[in-house]
Amino acid sequence: MNECVFCKIVDGEVPSKRVYEDGLCFAFFDKSPLAPTHFLVIPKKHLACAADITEADAMTVGHIYAVIAMLSRVLGFADNYRVVTNCGAKAGQTVQHLHFHVLAGKDFGSFN
């Protein structure tokens, strides 16, 4: 049995507030938002983090970014948003399933 909470969200075993779903990815609002708009986009295929992406996954990752762009337009924040993915505990990854945080609705500044 897969213990990954994001896999369980995709399978409908754990409730979430869905933003979008198609055959390759699933998007849902973060339970602990860090911005007025904060949702996650995950591949339905389990990958632990960005380090696990292979050429075979390139289409899915590209599709996820296209979905993020589409959702940013539909939800009205296409001019200002941030996409973040963490890989590993020291980078802040708390769920071992590749996910992209989409944050909007505030000034994030820069990483200077």
C-alpha positions as CSV (number, residue, x, y, z in Angstrom):
1,M,0.0,0.0,0.0
2,N,1.3,3.4,-0.9
3,E,1.7,5.7,2.1
4,C,2.2,8.9,0.0
5,V,-0.4,11.4,1.1
6,F,-0.3,13.1,-2.4
7,C,-0.9,9.7,-4.1
8,K,-3.9,9.3,-1.7
9,I,-5.2,12.7,-2.7
10,V,-5.0,11.8,-6.4
11,D,-6.8,8.5,-5.6
12,G,-9.5,10.4,-3.7
13,E,-8.6,8.6,-0.4
14,V,-7.7,12.0,1.3
15,P,-9.9,15.0,0.7
16,S,-8.6,18.1,-1.0
17,K,-9.9,21.3,-2.5
18,R,-9.3,20.5,-6.2
19,V,-8.3,23.3,-8.6
20,Y,-7.7,21.2,-11.7
21,E,-7.3,17.6,-12.8
22,D,-6.4,15.8,-16.1
23,G,-4.8,12.5,-17.0
24,L,-1.3,13.7,-16.1
25,C,-1.6,16.0,-13.2
26,F,-3.7,17.1,-10.2
27,A,-3.9,20.6,-8.7
28,F,-5.3,21.4,-5.2
29,F,-5.2,24.3,-2.7
30,D,-2.5,24.1,0.0
31,K,-3.9,23.4,3.5
32,S,-1.4,25.9,5.0
33,P,-1.3,28.7,2.4
34,L,1.7,31.1,2.4
35,A,0.0,33.6,0.0
36,P,-3.5,34.7,-0.8
37,T,-3.5,32.2,-3.6
38,H,-1.4,29.0,-2.9
39,F,-2.0,25.7,-4.6
40,L,0.1,22.7,-5.6
41,V,0.3,20.9,-8.9
42,I,1.5,17.4,-8.8
43,P,2.1,14.7,-11.4
44,K,-0.3,11.7,-10.9
45,K,2.8,9.4,-11.4
46,H,4.7,9.2,-8.2
47,L,8.1,10.8,-8.3
48,A,9.8,11.6,-5.0
49,C,11.3,14.9,-6.1
50,A,12.8,16.8,-9.0
51,A,16.0,14.7,-8.8
52,D,13.9,11.7,-10.0
53,I,12.7,13.3,-13.2
54,T,14.0,11.6,-16.4
55,E,13.6,12.3,-20.1
56,A,10.5,10.0,-19.9
57,D,8.9,12.5,-17.5
58,A,9.8,15.6,-19.5
59,M,6.4,15.8,-21.3
60,T,4.6,15.5,-17.9
61,V,6.7,18.3,-16.3
62,G,6.2,20.5,-19.4
63,H,2.5,19.8,-19.3
64,I,2.4,20.8,-15.6
65,Y,4.0,24.2,-16.4
66,A,1.5,24.7,-19.2
67,V,-1.3,23.9,-16.7
68,I,0.2,26.4,-14.3
69,A,0.2,29.1,-17.0
70,M,-3.4,28.3,-18.0
71,L,-4.6,28.4,-14.3
72,S,-2.8,31.7,-13.7
73,R,-4.8,33.2,-16.6
74,V,-8.1,31.6,-15.5
75,L,-7.6,32.6,-11.9
76,G,-6.5,36.1,-12.8
77,F,-2.9,36.4,-11.7
78,A,-0.9,35.7,-14.9
79,D,1.2,38.8,-14.4
80,N,2.6,38.0,-11.0
81,Y,3.2,34.6,-9.4
82,R,5.9,32.3,-8.1
83,V,6.4,28.6,-8.8
84,V,8.6,26.7,-6.3
85,T,9.6,23.1,-6.0
86,N,11.8,21.7,-3.2
87,C,13.9,18.6,-3.4
88,G,14.9,17.0,-0.1
89,A,14.3,17.7,3.5
90,K,17.1,20.3,3.8
91,A,15.5,22.2,0.9
92,G,12.1,22.2,2.7
93,Q,10.4,19.3,1.1
94,T,7.9,17.8,3.6
95,V,6.0,15.4,1.2
96,Q,8.1,13.0,-0.8
97,H,6.1,13.4,-4.0
98,L,7.2,15.9,-6.7
99,H,5.0,19.0,-6.4
100,F,5.0,22.6,-7.6
101,H,3.8,25.3,-5.3
102,V,2.0,28.1,-7.1
103,L,1.8,31.3,-5.1
104,A,0.2,34.6,-6.0
105,G,-1.5,37.6,-4.5
106,K,1.4,39.3,-2.7
107,D,4.8,40.8,-3.3
108,F,7.5,38.2,-2.9
109,G,10.5,40.3,-3.6
110,S,13.6,38.7,-5.0
111,F,16.3,36.2,-3.9
112,N,19.1,38.8,-4.1
